[in-house]
């Protein structure tokens, strides 16, 4: 019974196909039965096909988000979360970038952690041979550069979680923790891990989820990996963990 579930985009395979959302609806019935709060993020697959039809399908699936392509929520007094649309501009001066800046500038004084979910990663292992078109783009690098500038002067610690790359990666840039958490049901992508990647396991594939637990002095994170995705009964193992500490006031 988690307090919230974050999804980093690509909920449907094709956003303009209603049946793809029917599949999602059926597969997540257990979440609704448990009255869990689900916070989704738009990915590139949400826009496959007719963009307007795809958006209409998205808002029909998540009516509470109608006409909002990016939004924010607060979980208790200590966690603030931003859900961004990386298919829209994040470049300086864009509507979304100005909105992000306003959200960060107006954080309640009680907030210790800011979590940002988006689909395309601002930080990832740079690939030179395979899936090179999934390397960080200027649009998301602009968000990384903004966070590098603002993080040292903000009391809250930042955690950015992206998808798009069907694997798991973890890095810290200028005090901001970045995850690639794209290990859902899509075909897995092998990645060549670089020196900045703090996840060193050579195991593949990495179907996984990340569990975050708020503690008095930290946000504790654990990555659970599916041991054998071909097994009839799926089991998971703890393969990575890290902490974001509360900054002194």
C-alpha positions as CSV (number, residue, x, y, z in Angstrom):
1,X,0.0,0.0,0.0
2,X,2.4,2.8,-1.2
3,X,1.4,6.4,-0.6
4,X,1.8,7.0,-4.4
5,X,2.8,5.3,-7.6
6,X,4.8,7.3,-10.2
7,X,5.0,6.3,-13.8
8,X,7.6,7.7,-16.1
9,X,5.6,7.7,-19.3
10,X,4.8,5.3,-22.2
11,X,1.7,3.8,-20.5
12,X,0.3,2.8,-23.9
13,X,2.2,1.4,-26.8
14,X,0.2,3.7,-29.1
15,X,-1.6,6.7,-27.6
16,X,-4.3,6.9,-30.3
17,X,-5.3,3.2,-29.7
18,X,-8.1,3.1,-27.1
19,X,-7.5,-0.6,-26.5
20,X,-4.0,0.1,-25.2
21,X,-5.6,2.0,-22.4
22,X,-8.1,-0.8,-21.8
23,X,-5.1,-3.1,-21.3
24,X,-3.6,-0.7,-18.8
25,X,-7.0,-0.4,-17.1
26,X,-7.3,-4.1,-16.7
27,X,-3.8,-4.7,-15.6
28,X,-4.0,-2.0,-12.9
29,X,-7.4,-3.0,-11.4
30,X,-5.6,-4.2,-8.3
31,X,-4.3,-0.6,-7.8
32,X,-7.8,0.9,-8.0
33,X,-9.2,-1.8,-5.7
34,X,-6.6,-0.7,-3.1
35,X,-7.4,3.0,-3.7
36,X,-3.8,3.7,-4.6
37,X,-2.9,7.2,-5.9
38,X,-1.3,6.9,-9.4
39,X,0.6,9.8,-10.9
40,X,1.4,9.3,-14.6
41,X,3.8,11.2,-16.9
42,X,3.4,11.7,-20.6
43,X,5.9,9.8,-22.8
44,X,6.5,9.8,-26.5
45,X,4.3,6.7,-27.0
46,X,1.4,8.7,-25.6
47,X,1.6,10.8,-28.8
48,X,1.9,8.0,-31.3
49,X,-0.7,8.4,-34.1
50,X,-3.1,11.4,-34.2
51,X,-1.7,13.7,-31.5
52,X,-5.1,15.2,-30.5
53,X,-6.8,11.8,-30.4
54,X,-3.9,10.5,-28.4
55,X,-4.2,13.4,-25.9
56,X,-8.0,12.8,-25.6
57,X,-7.4,9.1,-24.8
58,X,-4.8,10.2,-22.2
59,X,-7.3,12.5,-20.5
60,X,-10.1,10.0,-20.7
61,X,-7.8,7.5,-18.9
62,X,-6.7,10.1,-16.3
63,X,-9.7,12.6,-16.2
64,X,-8.3,14.4,-13.1
65,X,-5.4,15.7,-15.4
66,X,-7.7,17.0,-18.1
67,X,-6.0,19.9,-20.1
68,X,-2.8,19.5,-18.0
69,X,0.2,18.2,-19.7
70,X,2.4,18.9,-16.7
71,X,1.4,19.2,-13.1
72,X,2.5,19.1,-9.4
73,X,1.4,17.5,-6.2
74,X,2.5,17.5,-2.6
75,X,2.8,14.3,-0.6
76,X,2.5,15.2,3.0
77,X,4.4,18.2,4.2
78,X,7.9,17.0,3.1
79,X,7.7,15.8,-0.5
80,X,6.8,17.9,-3.5
81,X,6.5,16.2,-6.9
82,X,6.6,17.6,-10.5
83,X,5.4,15.6,-13.5
84,X,6.7,17.1,-16.7
85,X,6.0,16.6,-20.4
86,X,9.3,16.1,-22.2
87,X,7.5,16.1,-25.6
88,X,7.0,19.8,-24.9
89,X,9.8,22.4,-24.6
90,X,11.8,22.6,-21.4
91,X,14.2,25.1,-22.9
92,X,14.8,28.4,-21.0
93,X,11.8,30.8,-21.5
94,X,9.3,28.1,-22.5
95,X,6.0,27.9,-20.8
96,X,6.9,24.7,-19.1
97,X,10.4,25.9,-18.0
98,X,8.9,29.1,-16.5
99,X,6.3,26.9,-14.7
100,X,9.0,24.7,-13.2
101,X,10.9,27.8,-12.0
102,X,7.8,29.1,-10.4
103,X,7.1,25.8,-8.6
104,X,10.7,25.6,-7.2
105,X,10.7,29.3,-6.2
106,X,7.4,28.8,-4.3
107,X,8.2,25.6,-2.5
108,X,6.7,25.4,1.0
109,X,9.3,25.7,3.7
110,X,8.5,22.3,5.1
111,X,9.6,20.5,1.8
112,X,12.7,18.4,2.2
113,X,12.6,16.6,-1.1
114,X,11.6,17.5,-4.7
115,X,10.9,14.6,-7.0
116,X,10.7,15.2,-10.7
117,X,9.2,12.6,-13.1
118,X,9.5,12.9,-16.9
119,X,10.0,10.5,-19.8
120,X,13.1,11.5,-21.7
121,X,16.2,11.4,-19.4
122,X,18.2,14.6,-18.6
123,X,21.2,12.4,-17.6
124,X,22.0,8.9,-18.9
125,X,24.9,6.7,-20.1
126,X,25.9,8.1,-23.4
127,X,25.7,5.3,-26.0
128,X,27.9,5.2,-29.0
129,X,26.8,1.9,-30.7
130,X,23.2,1.0,-29.8
131,X,20.1,3.0,-29.1
132,X,22.1,6.2,-29.7
133,X,18.8,8.0,-30.4
134,X,17.9,7.6,-26.8
135,X,20.8,9.7,-25.5
136,X,19.9,12.9,-23.6
137,X,18.6,15.6,-25.8
138,X,19.1,19.4,-25.6
139,X,15.5,19.8,-24.3
140,X,16.1,17.7,-21.2
141,X,19.7,18.8,-20.8
142,X,18.3,22.3,-20.3
143,X,16.4,21.0,-17.2
144,X,19.6,19.4,-15.9
145,X,21.5,22.7,-16.3
146,X,18.7,24.6,-14.5
147,X,18.7,22.1,-11.6
148,X,22.5,22.3,-11.4
149,X,22.2,26.0,-10.9
150,X,19.3,26.1,-8.5
151,X,20.0,23.0,-6.3
152,X,22.8,24.5,-4.2
153,X,20.6,27.4,-3.1
154,X,17.4,25.3,-2.5
155,X,16.9,23.6,0.9
156,X,15.2,20.6,-0.8
157,X,17.1,17.7,-2.2
158,X,16.3,16.8,-5.8
159,X,15.5,13.3,-7.3
160,X,14.8,13.1,-11.0
161,X,13.3,9.9,-12.4
162,X,13.0,9.3,-16.2
163,X,12.1,6.4,-18.4
164,X,12.5,6.0,-22.2
165,X,15.6,3.8,-21.9
166,X,14.4,0.3,-21.0
167,X,16.9,-0.3,-18.2
168,X,18.1,1.1,-14.9
169,X,20.8,3.8,-14.4
170,X,21.7,6.1,-11.5
171,X,23.9,9.2,-11.5
172,X,24.5,12.3,-9.4
173,X,25.3,15.6,-11.1
174,X,25.9,18.7,-9.1
175,X,24.2,17.2,-6.1
176,X,21.0,16.1,-8.0
177,X,20.3,12.4,-8.2
178,X,19.1,11.2,-11.6
179,X,17.5,7.8,-12.3
180,X,16.7,6.1,-15.5
181,X,13.9,3.8,-14.4
182,X,12.4,2.3,-17.6
183,X,12.3,-1.3,-16.7
184,X,8.6,-2.0,-17.3
185,X,7.1,-4.4,-19.7
186,X,8.7,-3.1,-22.9
187,X,11.6,-4.9,-24.7
188,X,14.7,-4.4,-22.7
189,X,17.6,-2.2,-23.9
190,X,21.2,-3.1,-23.2
191,X,23.3,-0.1,-22.1
192,X,27.1,0.4,-22.2
193,X,27.6,1.8,-18.7
194,X,29.9,4.8,-18.3
195,X,32.0,6.0,-15.3
196,X,29.2,8.3,-14.0
197,X,26.7,5.4,-13.6
198,X,26.6,4.4,-10.0
199,X,24.8,1.2,-10.8
200,X,27.5,-1.3,-11.8
201,X,25.7,-4.6,-12.2
202,X,26.2,-6.4,-15.5
203,X,23.0,-8.4,-15.1
204,X,20.5,-8.1,-18.0
205,X,17.6,-7.4,-18.4
206,X,16.6,-5.1,-15.6
207,X,12.8,-5.2,-15.2
208,X,12.4,-3.4,-12.0
209,X,10.7,-0.9,-9.8
210,X,12.1,1.6,-7.2
211,X,10.7,1.9,-3.7
212,X,11.1,5.2,-1.9
213,X,10.7,5.4,1.9
214,X,10.6,8.7,3.7
215,X,12.5,8.7,7.0
216,X,13.3,11.4,9.6
217,X,16.6,12.4,8.1
218,X,16.5,10.9,4.6
219,X,14.6,9.6,1.6
220,X,15.7,6.0,1.3
221,X,15.5,4.3,-2.2
222,X,15.7,0.6,-3.1
223,X,15.7,-0.8,-6.6
224,X,14.1,-4.3,-6.9
225,X,14.9,-6.3,-10.0
226,X,13.0,-9.2,-11.4
227,X,15.3,-12.2,-10.9
228,X,14.0,-14.3,-13.8
229,X,11.4,-12.7,-16.1
230,X,10.8,-16.1,-17.8
231,X,9.8,-17.8,-14.6
232,X,6.1,-18.7,-14.0
233,X,6.3,-17.0,-10.6
234,X,8.1,-13.7,-10.6
235,X,10.5,-12.9,-7.7
236,X,12.5,-9.8,-7.1
237,X,15.8,-9.1,-5.5
238,X,17.3,-5.9,-4.0
239,X,20.0,-4.7,-6.5
240,X,20.6,-1.1,-5.7
241,X,20.0,1.3,-2.8
242,X,20.8,4.9,-2.0
243,X,19.8,7.8,0.3
244,X,19.0,11.5,-0.2
245,X,19.8,13.2,3.0
246,X,17.8,16.1,4.5
247,X,19.9,19.3,4.2
248,X,20.5,21.3,7.3
249,X,18.3,24.4,7.7
